[in-house]
Amino acid sequence: MPFTFANPLGFWALLGIPAIILIHFLQQRSTVVTISTLFLLDHLQHESIKGKRFDRLRSSIPLWLQLLAVLLLTWILVQPRWMRENSIQRIAIVLDGSASMEAFRENLSAELDKELRHLASNIHRTEYVVIDSHLSREPIFNGTNPTDLIQALTNWKPLATSHDFTPALRIARSLVGPDGLIIMLSDHLIEDLAYDARLLAIGQPTNNVGFAGLRIVKNDDGQVLWKALVRNYSDQQQKRTWFLHTNTQKSSQRSLDLAPGQTRSLQGAFPEDSNSVTLRMNSDDFTLDDQLPIVRPIKKQLTVISRINPGLQPILQAALDSLDQTTIPAPGAAADLTLSVYNPINPTQLEPGHGIVFLDRSTLPANYLKGQIFAEHHALIEGLNWQGLLAKSSAGLPLLKTDTPLLWQNDRTLIFLRTDSSGSKLLFNFDLASSNAARLPCFVVTIHRFVESIRRNKIASSQGNYEISQLIDLAFDQTENAEALMLKTTVNQDTTTQEISLSGARRFRAPQQPGFFEIYQGNAENLLLSGATHFADTREADLQQAGSRNDLGKSDTALIDQHTEQDARWQLWILVLCLCLLVSWYFVTRPT
């Protein structure tokens, strides 16, 4: 039956063997006895007359008893344990899914393989389960072969942002039970891991320079420009080269010197013959931020029809002019958004579809509304300050039970949202001409938010830039006979296509690697979205706080106790040890 030692340090007791042999090599100085005759000299044994020195080793009972005592003491101290039959060890490995782990993938497999073979060396059977700490996918591995486990890690991509590991550790504990071992594999030092997990940190402080942000702006001439930030995350001077390329051309390489912790801005224009570019710099250990794909943003085009009377047109002109990507619908075509007015003295039916309705006075209101203004927690007016609004009391639109009030003053609803089968309408239920609403920023922002919500829900083609794994509101056909969605991604000139379920498209996230992508429904002509994804998580790109530590040694004793049995005769060996010492002492001290 295989066995192991619970306390390998006990083998240091074997140093007693050479010590005992050394002692027995030494001889005691002979005792001088004065006699009157020499006839006894023939019977004397040879003894040293030079005092303590090395001499020949003579076999004796005390020598062998003392050597046996050392061996028995060593056996007791190393605590031999025999493996239990059919013992099963369960190990759950939680991989830190943060993007910073990408810089240490080469060390991951080697360190984990060494530790797993050590943990499984004294157990009959070990079961492994490997999960990602981000819990964004199925378990990475589940089996008993450590070689297959290491092979499964080659397809694992750590691309998540900073997150809490506790939910993943909770699931790991439920998988291995109360007696199983949980290994938290990370590149950072983590204190006080939950659920009695053991840390295996494989990181080390690493210099990194990469793209840290992107903005698309327009200059005074209306030209679209990209602005990219480059950051040095190290505490040393760094030098990099970067260049820009499209599908047809590539710029010359340019040098970039960065002081410790410095952030620099790069700027350029899109080529006239291309709507997409890619910025690249020479690679380092962390490659996710070494490239920055960019597309020229194109919003969905909205058709807007205005039915504002001439009296309100000058008041609303500035707000309407600030709406971009809007056109007038073709004759006979339905508009995406209708701007209209409502006269409470001469009420008319509101037009179907999406719209913004303003209250138009027919008679001059008398007094201003008084009292504190209250706002609902709603995305359209969240964070806006309406306390400066001055509106006069007048007849208003009738409020239905299905309407959603957004802003009110005392018992008067000032703004509300009405939604029916034809669309959504934003209604301003106060006289606009006699108020100061047009001079308040919150008024214009509310209109813009509503228009953008209509734009998001329109099924049409658009183009934009996103961070990796960013949640995207995707508008698509969700009727019963709707066709499936297809995702086409291009990463480093490698193109892949996959189908997206209709349920998955409702919570669609941008691809997890920097590159370009397209989403279409049914066929490539029905393009819904084309875009570019880039990495911009500065916390994960900073590798100066990475470190290494191995806490698995703390679990060796517990695992040995759990899966092995101790020597049942240890009391007997202690008695034999004591007996050897007593007999040796007797032979050493007995009278000659």
N, C-alpha and C positions, 0 to 999 in steps of 0.2 A: 504494500500500500504506500503511495507517495506521501512524503512528509515534508514539512518546512520548519523553519526556526522562527519563533516569535520575537526573539531578541538576538540578532546576529552579533551584537556588540559583546555578547558573552564569550565569544571565541578569543577575546583578549586574555582570558584566563589561561590559555595554552602557553603564554609566556612563562608560566611557572615551571614548565618542563626544563627549558635550558637553565633556569635559575637553580633548580634542584641539582641538575647534573653538574653545574659549575661549583656548587657547594661541595659535592662529593669528590670533586677533583682536588680540593684543598685538603691538606693534612695538618693536623695540630702539632705544635712544637712538642718534642719529646721531653719527658720529665727526668731529671738527673737524680739518680739514687746511688748513694755511696755504699759499697760493699767491701768485704775483707778478702774475698777470693774471686777468682775468675772462672770457676767451674760452671757458673750459671750462664755464661755468655753464649754457649752453644744452643741454649733453648730460647733465646730472645728472638723475636721476629724483627725483620728489617723495619726500621722507622726513620723518618726524616729527622735530621739533626740541624736542618737549616731553617726551621720555623715554617710559617704558612707559605706554601708554593704549590704550583700545579704538579700533580703527580699522576700516575696511572689510575684509571677508574676501576674500582674494585666492586664487583657485584655483591649486594647485600640485601637482606630482607627489608630494612628501612628504606633503601633506595627504591625498590619496586613498589612498596606500599605507598610511598610519597608520590611516585609517578601515577599510580592508580588513583590516588586521591585527587590529583590535579585533573585527570580525565573525568572523574565523576563530578567534580565541581563545575567543569566546563559544560558537561551534558545538562546539569541542572540549570545553569545560568542561561544557556541559549534557548531554553524552553521549547523543546521539540514538540511539534503538533502534527498529528496524522490527519490527512484529508478525509472528510466524511464522504461516504458513498452517495452518488446522485446529488451532490451539492450543486446548486445553480446560483450564479451571481448575475444580477441584473444591473446594467449600467446605462444611464441616460446621459447623452451628451447634448448640451445646449450650445449651439454655435452663435456667437455674437453676430447678428446680421447687419451690424452697422457698416457703412461703406468703408470706414478706415481699415477694416480687416483685409481689404483687397491688397494693401501694401505688404502683408505678411503671409500671403498664401503659400509661398515656398517653404516657410518654416512650419506651417500648420500641419501638413501631412506627416513630416518626419517626427515632430515632437509628439503628436498624438499616437502615432504607430508605436513609438518606443514605450510610452506610458501604458497603452492598452496591453501590450505583450507582457509587461511587468505585472500588471494587475491580474491577468489571466493565467500566469505561469503556475499558480498553486491551486487552481480551481478546475474541477472536472469539466464544467460547462459554463459559458458566459453568454448572456443574451444582451444585444446592444440595440438601442434606439437613438437616432440622431434627429433633432428638430432644430429649426431656425428660431432664434429668439423673437423675430418679428411676427411669427405665426401667420405668415402670408401665403403659406403653401402647405402641401402634404409633408409628412415626415420624410427626411432625406434618406434615411436607411433604417431598416428593421431586420435583424438577423443575428447570426452567431459567428460569422466569419469576419475577423478584423481586416483581412486583405480586401474583401469586397467593400467593407466600410470605407477604407481609405480611397478605393477607386471611385466610390459614389461621391466623394467630396470634390472631384474634378469638375463636376457639373454645377456645383454650388456657387451662387453669385451673391456676395454680401453687398447690397446696394441701398439699405434702409438708412434713414436718419436716426439721430439719437432717440432712444426709447427706453421704457422701463422693462427690465428683465423678469420682474416678479410673475406676471401671468405665464410666461414660458416655463419658469421654474416650478410653478404650481402644477402645470400639466405634466412636467417631467416626473415630479414626485408621485403623481397618480399613476403613471405608467410603470414605475419600478417598485412601488410599494414602500412601506416604512423602512425596510431593511436594505433597499437598493442604494446605489451610489449615483450621485448627480455630479457631472463635471461641467462647469461653466467655462467654455473656451473663449477667451477674449484677448484683445491686444492692450487693454488698459487694466490698471489695478483697481479692483472693486472690493470694497470693504463690506462686511456684514451681509453676505449673501443669504437670501431667505431659503427656507426648507433644507437647511443643512447641506447646501451645495459646496463643492470644492472648486477652487479657482485654479485654472491652468492658463496663465497669461504668457503670450509668446511675442509681445511687441517690444520695441525699443525706440528711443527718440530718433526720429528720422526727418531729414530736411525735405521740404516740399515747396514747390512753386506752381501755381495753377490759376486758371480763370475763376474768378469769384463772383461775377455778376454780369448782367446784360441789360441794356436799355436801348429802346428804339425811339429816336427823336426826329423832328423835322427842323431844318434850318429856316432862315428867313425867306429863302427862295422856294421853300416847299420840298426840297430834296430830302429823301429819307436817309438817315444816318444811323449806324450802329455804334454803340459805346460799350466797350468791354473793360472790366476791371481785372487786373492781374495782381496777385498778392503773394508776397514772400512770407511763408509761415515759419521760417527758421530764424535762429538767432545769429546767423552768419550772412555775410554778403553773398548774393547769388547772381549768376549770370545765365541768361537763357537767350535762345534765338526763336523767333516766331515768324510765321508767314500766313498768307491768306490764299485759299484756292477755291475755285469753282469747278464745275464739270468740264470746262474747256480751257481754263488757264490757271496759272499759279504765280504768285508774286515772288519777288526776291526775298531772301531771308534777312531779317533785321535783328540787331542785337538789343538786349534789354538788360540793364543792370539794376538790381534791386537791393536796397539796404535792408538790414534785419527788420522784419515786421512791416516793411513798406508796401503800400498799395499804389499801383500806377494805373492810369486810364489810357486805353487805346481807342481810336476813333477812325471811322472810315465810311465810305458810301458804297451802296450796292452797285455792282456793275450794271450798265444799262441793259445788257442782254441776259441778265440772270436775276432771279428772285431769291436765290439762296447762296450762302457762302459758308466756309468753314475756316475758323482760326485754329492753328496748330502751333505747338511749341515742342521743343525736344523733350523726350519723355524722362521721367524719373521713377522712383519706386511706386508712387501713387499716380496711376495713369488716367483715372476717371476725369480729372480736371485739366488734362493736357490738351484737350480739344474743345472747341465751342462751335457747334453747328448753329446757324442763324438763317431764318427765312424772313422775307419782307412781310410784315403783318398786313393782312387783308380782312377787314370785317365783313360780315354778312350785309348785303345791301338791303335797306328797308325802303319800301315805298310809302310815302306819307302824303296824305291829302289834307289840306287845311280849309276849314269852314269857319275861320275866325272872322268876325265882322270888322269893318274898318275902324271902329272905335277902340277895339282891344289890340289891333294889329301893332301899333307902335309900342305898346306896353310889353308885348310878348316877342317882339322881333329879335331882341338880343338873345333871349333864351332859345328861340328856334334856330337862329343862325349858328349856335354852338353845337347843334346836333350834326354829327358827321356821318358819312356813308348813307345818305338819304336821298331819294329821288322822287319825282312825281310819277304816279302809276300811268301806264298807257291808257288811252281812252277805252272805257268799257271793262278794264281790269280792276279787280278788287285791291284795295290798299291794305298794307300791313298795319297801318296805324292811321287813325282819323283824329284830327284836332277839331273840336266843336265847342259850341257855347250852349248854355241852357238858360232860358228866360222863365223865372217862376211865375211871372204874370201871364205869359203866353206859353205854357208848357207844350213841348213836343216830345215825341217818342225818340229815345236815344238810338243812334245808328248801331246796327249789330257790328260785331268784331271788336278788335282792340282799339282803344281810344283814350284820349285825355279830354275831359270836359271841364270848362271854366264857367263860372256863374256870371251872367251878364245882367246888370241892373236895368230896369225899365223906369224906375223912379228913384230919386236920390235917397239913399238910406239916411236915417236921422242920427242915431247915436252909435258910438263905438261900443263894441263888445267889451265887457269888463270881466275880471277874474283871471285866475292863473291858468296857463295853457298846459295841458297834459298830452304826452305822446305815448303811443303804444310801442311795445317792443316788437318792431317789425323791420325787415331788411330795407324797406324803402326809406324809412326815416330814422333808422338807428344811428345814434351819435350826432344828430343834427340839432341845432339850437333854434327853436321857433319862438323863444320868449320875446323877441323883438317885433313880432307880428302885430300890426294894427289893422283891424277889420271892423267894418260897420255892420250893425244889425240890419238884416233884411230877410225876406223870404228866401228859402233855400230849396234844395232838392229833397224829395221824400226819401227817408232812409228805410231800406228793406231789412227784414230779419236776417237775410243771407249776406248782407253787406258787412265789411270789416272796417270798423272805425280806426283811423290812424292818428288823428289829431282832433282834440276838442277843447272848448273853453266853456266852463260851466256846463250847461245842458245843450250847448250848440256843437254839433259835429262839424269841424272845419274841413277835414280831408278824410275821405274814405275810399275803400276799394270795393268794386263790384265785379263779381265773376259769374258768368253764366256759360251756357253751352257755346255761345258764339265767340267768347273771348273775355278779356279783362279790361276794365276801365278804371282810370284814376280820376276821381271827381274832387275838384276844389269847390267846397260848398260855402264860399264867402264871396262877396262882391269884389272882384279883382281890381276894377278901375278905381275904387275909393280906398283901396288898401295900399300898403307899402311892400307887398309881397315881391314884386318884380325887382326890388332893390336888395332883397335878402339872398345871400348865397344858398341858404337851405332850400329855397324855392326852386332854383335852377338845378341843384343837385338831385332833388326829388324827381324832377322831370327826367333827368338823365338816367337815374337808376331804373325808372319804370321803362323807359325806351330800351335800355340795355337788357332788361328782363324779357321784353318782347323779342329782341334780337337773338338772345340765347335760345329761345324756344322755337325759332323759325328753322325749318328744315331747308338749309341752303349751304352752299360751299363757303368755307372760310379758311384762313391761314394764320398761324400764330406760333409763338415760341413758348415753351413750357420747361419746367424743371422735371427731372426724371421722377417718375411715380406720382406726378401731380394729378389730383383729381380734376377731371374735365367734365363739364356739363355738355353732354352730347345730345343734340336734337336729331331724331331719326323717326322713321315710320314704325309705329308700334301697333298697327292694326293686325287683325287676325291673320291675314294672308301676306304679311310683310316678309320680305326677303331677308336673308341673313346678312350680317355685317362682316366685312373682311378688313383685316389689318395688315398693311404692307410696311415693313420696317427695313431700313437700310443703315447698317452699321459697318463702317470701314469698307464700303463697297460690297458688302455681303448682304443680299436681299432675301428676306423670308416673308412668307404670307401665311396667315392663320385666320381661322374663323372666330368671330366673337358672338356669343349667344346674346339674344335680346335682353335677357336678365342681367348678364354681365355688362352690357353696354350702358345700363342705367347707372352703374358705379364705375365707369371706365377711368382708368389711370393711364397716364402717359407711359411709354416704354421705359424700361429700367436701365437702359444704356444710352449714352449720348449718340445721337444720330438723327435721321429723318424718318418720317412715317406718314402714311396716308390711310384714311378710313373711308371706305365706300360701301354702299348698300346695293346688293344685287350685282352690279357690274361697275367697271372702272369709270364709266361715264357719269355715274351718279355719285360724284365725289362729295363727301360731307365735310371732311377736315383734312388738311395737310399741315404739317408742322415740323418743328425741330425740338429735340430734347437736349438739355445740357445739365451738367452737375454744378450746383452752386451752394452746397452746404459747407459753410466755412468751419463749422465745429468739427465735422468729420475730416476735413482736409488738413486740420492742424494735428500733426503727429508728434508734437514735442512732448506731450504728456503720456505717450505710450510707454509701457513697461512690461517686465517679465517677472513671474512668480509661480511657484509650483506648490500647491497645498495638498497634493495627492498623498504625500508621505504621511499626513495625519490620519489617513483612512486605512493605512496598511494594517495596523494593529486591530482595528475593528473588523476588517474583512477576514483576517486570520482567525479571530475569535469566533466569528459567525460561521465559517465554513470548515473548521477543523476541530479536532479533539485533542486535549492535552494528554501527556504521558501519564497513564494511570499508576505507574510504579514510582513516581517521584519521591514518595515518602520512603520507599525501600532504598532508593539510591542515597538519600540523606543518611540513613542508618548505616549503610555500608561505608559511606565516607567517614562518619564518626568512628566506626570500628577500625578503619585503616589508620586513622590518626592516632588512636589509642595504642594499637599494636606497634606502630612505628615508634611512638614515644617510649613504649616499654623496652624495645630492643636498644634504643639509643641510651636510655638512662639506667639499664640494669647493671648491677655490680659485676666487675670482671673477676 
